Amino acid sequence: MQLNRQIVEVDTVPRKPRRFVFVLLENFTMLSFACALEALRIANRMADARLYDWRLIGEGGETVRCSAGVAYPLQGDLDELDREDVMMLCSGIDVQAATTRRLLNWVRREARRGVVIGGLCTAGYSLAKAGLLDGKKATIHWENADSFEEEFEDVTLTKSVFVVDGNRMTTAGGTSSIDLMLKIIADDHGEELANAVADQLIYSSIRTDQDTQRLSTPTRIGVRHPKLSSVIQAMEKNIEEPVSPALLARNVGMSTRQLERLFRRYLNRSPKRYYMELRLQKARNLLMQTDMSVINVALACGFASPSHFSKCYRAHYQTTPYRERGSHAARLSV
């Protein structure tokens, strides 16, 4: 059945479509890539014109697997791009391993030629590793934020769903690729076309670079208690130098005993236990995603000694930090 559709009039149809070159890294996230590509395809359909073209390339130029295990055929290797192209790096899990020396050298060379470059999902790491985000604002999937901040001090990391800073673009992953593409489409051909694309995607709430990628603290923990939310936010901001429960309580106008009851009632654990779990979660991210020494990981997460860190880690995860890192490295090598 042929569906009727409203053709959106655009001010000008370019003689040459704007081309996006998607660079697919091993274990890239299919959702982030597909969201970006579909937005471009639908823009062409709604305008009834070839506004955008795309090409899929990657290291080796043959095939690459997404994180779901599906193999994608590539249309080319890491060859020289046209200066008018938009390069979009697409990555996902284990981005450190996928960011090879050859990829970094190629990305740097294309950047020197003036190509606009974006990173979808965790590919902000690849751009930062290449030195292309120094002095700029960027974003990355929240799960990778801790390790990113530790490694790239010259980059201003935000919690936005996407960031455009000059000729560099980054997204937080998931459906945030849609938001970035809708901005690009609106800038290129107007809000009407961008809104039509959003409607086709059943995307009822277009986010801007002012929107944050994670749910609010009350929504995330399933509790709408303002003082509890404030305390948890303070904990999350003070991982390296933990704040005492007494001070946390005083800052929200409560006694330590009242704070204890609040945590027990809503989270079924003490403030001290909850804080410890936050610190250990960050430690696990750093162990998995960086080459920081275990001692430095311990210090970054507020532990005064490696022995205390190891004891707490083992009690929570049933393994030591050293074994955790070793088993993770073994999985990557398979």
N, C-alpha and C positions, 0 to 999 in steps of 0.2 A: 504494500500500500504506500503510495506517495503522499507524504505529509506536506501540507501547505506551510510556508514559512514567510515571515515578513523580512524582506530584503532591507538592510540598513544602508542608507545612502551615506557614503563617506565623502569628505571634502575633495580629496584627490586620491586617485589610484596610482601608485608609483609605477613607473615604466619597468622597474626591476624590483621584484619582491625582496623584502628584507630577509636575509638568510640567518637562521640560527643553527649553529653547529653544536650538537650535543656530544660531549665527550664522556663516554660511559666507562667508569672505573669498575674494576672487579668488585662484586658484591654491592653494586649500586642499588638504591631503593627504587623499586618499580613505581610506587605511588607518586613520589615527587617528580620523576621523569614523565610519567603518563599525564599528570595534571598539567605540566607545562606544555607538552606537545598537543594535548587535546584543546587547550585554550587557543593555540595558534590555528589548528585545523578548523575549529568552529568559527573563528574570526573570518577566515577565508569564506566559509560557507555562508555566514550571515551577510557578508558584504558582496557575495557573489562575484568575488574577484580574488586573484592571487596576490594577497597582501604580504604573505609570509611563505618562505620555503624553509626546509630543514634538511639536515644531513646527520647521520649517526656515525661517529668514528670512535676509535679507541686504540690503545697500544697493541700493536700487532696487526690490526686491521682485519681480523677474521671474525671471531665471536667473543662475546663476553657474557658472563652470567650475573644475573641480578641476585639479590639476597634471598629470593624465593627459589633459586635454583634453575630458573628459566634461562635458556641460552638465547641471546640476541645476535643475529648476523650484523656485522658492521659494514659500512660502505667505504671505509678508508682507514688509513693509519694516521699517525700524528704528522700530517703534512702541513705545508704553509697555507694559511688561510688568506682570504681577501680581507683587506683592511676594513671593509664595511660590514664584515660578518660580526655576529654576536656569538661568542664562545660561552657555552654553558657546561661546566663540569658537573657531572652527576655521580655522587658516591653514596655510601651507606655505612654498613658495619665494617669494622677493620679498615677504616680509611687510611690509617698510618701505613699499613702494608701495601695498599693500593697506590699510594703516592710515591711512585718510583723516581729515581734520579732522572731517567729519561723524560718522564712526564714533566717534572719540575723545570728542566732545561728548556723543553719545548714551550711550556706556558710562559716562562720568562721572555723567551725570544718573541713570542707573539705579542706580549704586553709591550715590549719595546717598539713594536711596529704600530702600536696604537689601537689594537683590537679591544673592543669592549668585552669584559670577562665577568661571568657570574658563576656562583657556586651554589648548587642546590643541595639541601639537607646537610650532610657533614662535609661537603666539598669546600666550605669556608676554611677548613683545616689545610687543604691543598694550596689554596690561594695564600694563606698566611705563611705556610712553609716555603713558598716561593718568594716571600717578601713583598707580595703585592698588596697587602693590607696594612702595612706599617703606616702609622699616623692616620688611619682611617677608622670609621665605625663599621662594625660588622655584626652578624649574628650567626648562630649555629644551633643545631638541635640541643635542647636543654640537657640531654644526657651527656653531651660532650663538652659542656660549658666549663666544668671544673678543670679538666685537663687543658683545655684551650687557654684559659686565663693563666695557668701556671707556665705554659710554654711560650706564649706570645704576649709579652708585656707591652709591646709597642702598638697593639691593636686595642681599640676601645670596643669591648664586647658589650652588646646590648641584649635585651630579652625580647626584642621586636620579632614579629613574624617574618619580616624581610627588611633589608636595608639597602638603599642605593646611595653610594657615596662616590660622586664623580663617575668614572667609567668602571666602577667595581660594584657588583651586586652580590648579595648573599641572602639565603633563605634559611628558615629554621627546620625545614623538612615537612613531610606530610602534605597537606593541602595548601601550605603557604606558597607553593609554586603557582597556584592559581592566582593568588593575590598579587604577586609580582607581575605575572603576565597580564593581568587585567590593567595594572598601572601602565605597563608598556603600551598595550593596545590603546588605552585612553590617551596617552601622550602622543601616540603616532596618528590616531584616526578619530579621537573624540570619545566622550563619555557614553554616547548613545550606543556605539558599537560594543564598548566594554560591558555595558549593562546587558546588552542582548546576549553576549557570550555567557555572562553569569547566569542569565535565565535559562539558557540551554543546558548549562551544567547543574541546574537546580541548586544554585549557590545563592542563597537568599541574604547573606550578610557579607558584603565585601569588606575586608579588613585593610587598614592602611599601615604604614610603617610606625604608627603610634600605638598599635595594638600589640599586646604581649602574647607570647606563644603558649604559656602555661595557664591552666585554670587558676583562679584566685585561690588564696590559701583556704578560705572557708569552704569553697566548693571542692577543693582537692581532698581535704580531710573529712568532708562530710559534716562539718560542724559550723554553725553560724554564731559563734560567740566572739565578739570583738576583742576582748582581752586575751583570750586564748590565741586568736589569730595574730595579735600583736607580738605575743611572746614567741610564737613559732617563727614569725618573720625575723625577730631579733636573733633567734638561734641560728637560722639559715645564713644570716649576714655575719655571724661571728663564729665561724668554724675553727679558724686557726688559733684564735685566742678566746676560748669559751668563757662565757659570762656566768657567774654563780646564780643558782636558783633564787637566792635572796635578793640579788640585784635585779633580776628579771621580774620578780614579783613586785618589788618596790617601784619599778619603772611604770607599772600599770596600776599602781595604787592598791596592791593586795599584800597580804602577809604570805610568808612562805608556806604556811599550812593551808591557806586558802588556794594557793596555786597548785599545791599537791593534790588537793581534793578535786580541783577543776580537771587536771590531767587524768586522774583516776576515773572520774565520772565519764568523760567524753572519749578518752583514748586508751583507757584500761592499762595505763602504765604511768610511772612517775615521770616528772620533768627531766630528772637526771637520766633515766633510761631512754626517753625519747631523744634527748640531745645526743646521747651516745650513739644511737642508731643513725642519726643524721651524719655524724662525724665518720662513722664506719662506712656508710654508703658512699660518701665522698672519697674515702680512702680506697674503696674497691674500684671506683671509677678511675682514679689516678693509677692504680696498679695495672689495670687493664689497658689504659689508653696512653700511658706515657712510659718513658724509660727512667723516670725518677727513681732514685734509690729508695729502699724501704725506709731508711732513716729519714729521708727528706719527706716522704709521704706521711710518715708519722708526725713530723713537725708541722706540716701543712694542715694537718687535721687536729692539732691541739694536744698531741701526746708528747709528754716530756721525755719519755724513754722508749726505745724500740721494744724492750721486754714487756712493758705495760701495754703497748700497742698490740704486740703479737698475742698477748694473753686475752685482751678484749676481742680481738678479731677472731681468734679461734673459738671463743665462747659463743660468738654470734653466728659465724659462718661455718663452723666445724672444720676449719682448715687454717693453716698459718698463712700470713701474707706471702711468704716465699713460695709455698706450694701453690697458692692461688695463681701467682704470676707464672710459675712453671707450667702448670696445667693449661693456662690460657695460651702460652707460647706454643705448647705442643698441639693444641687444637688448630692454631693458625698454620702450622707447618704441614698438616695433613692434606 
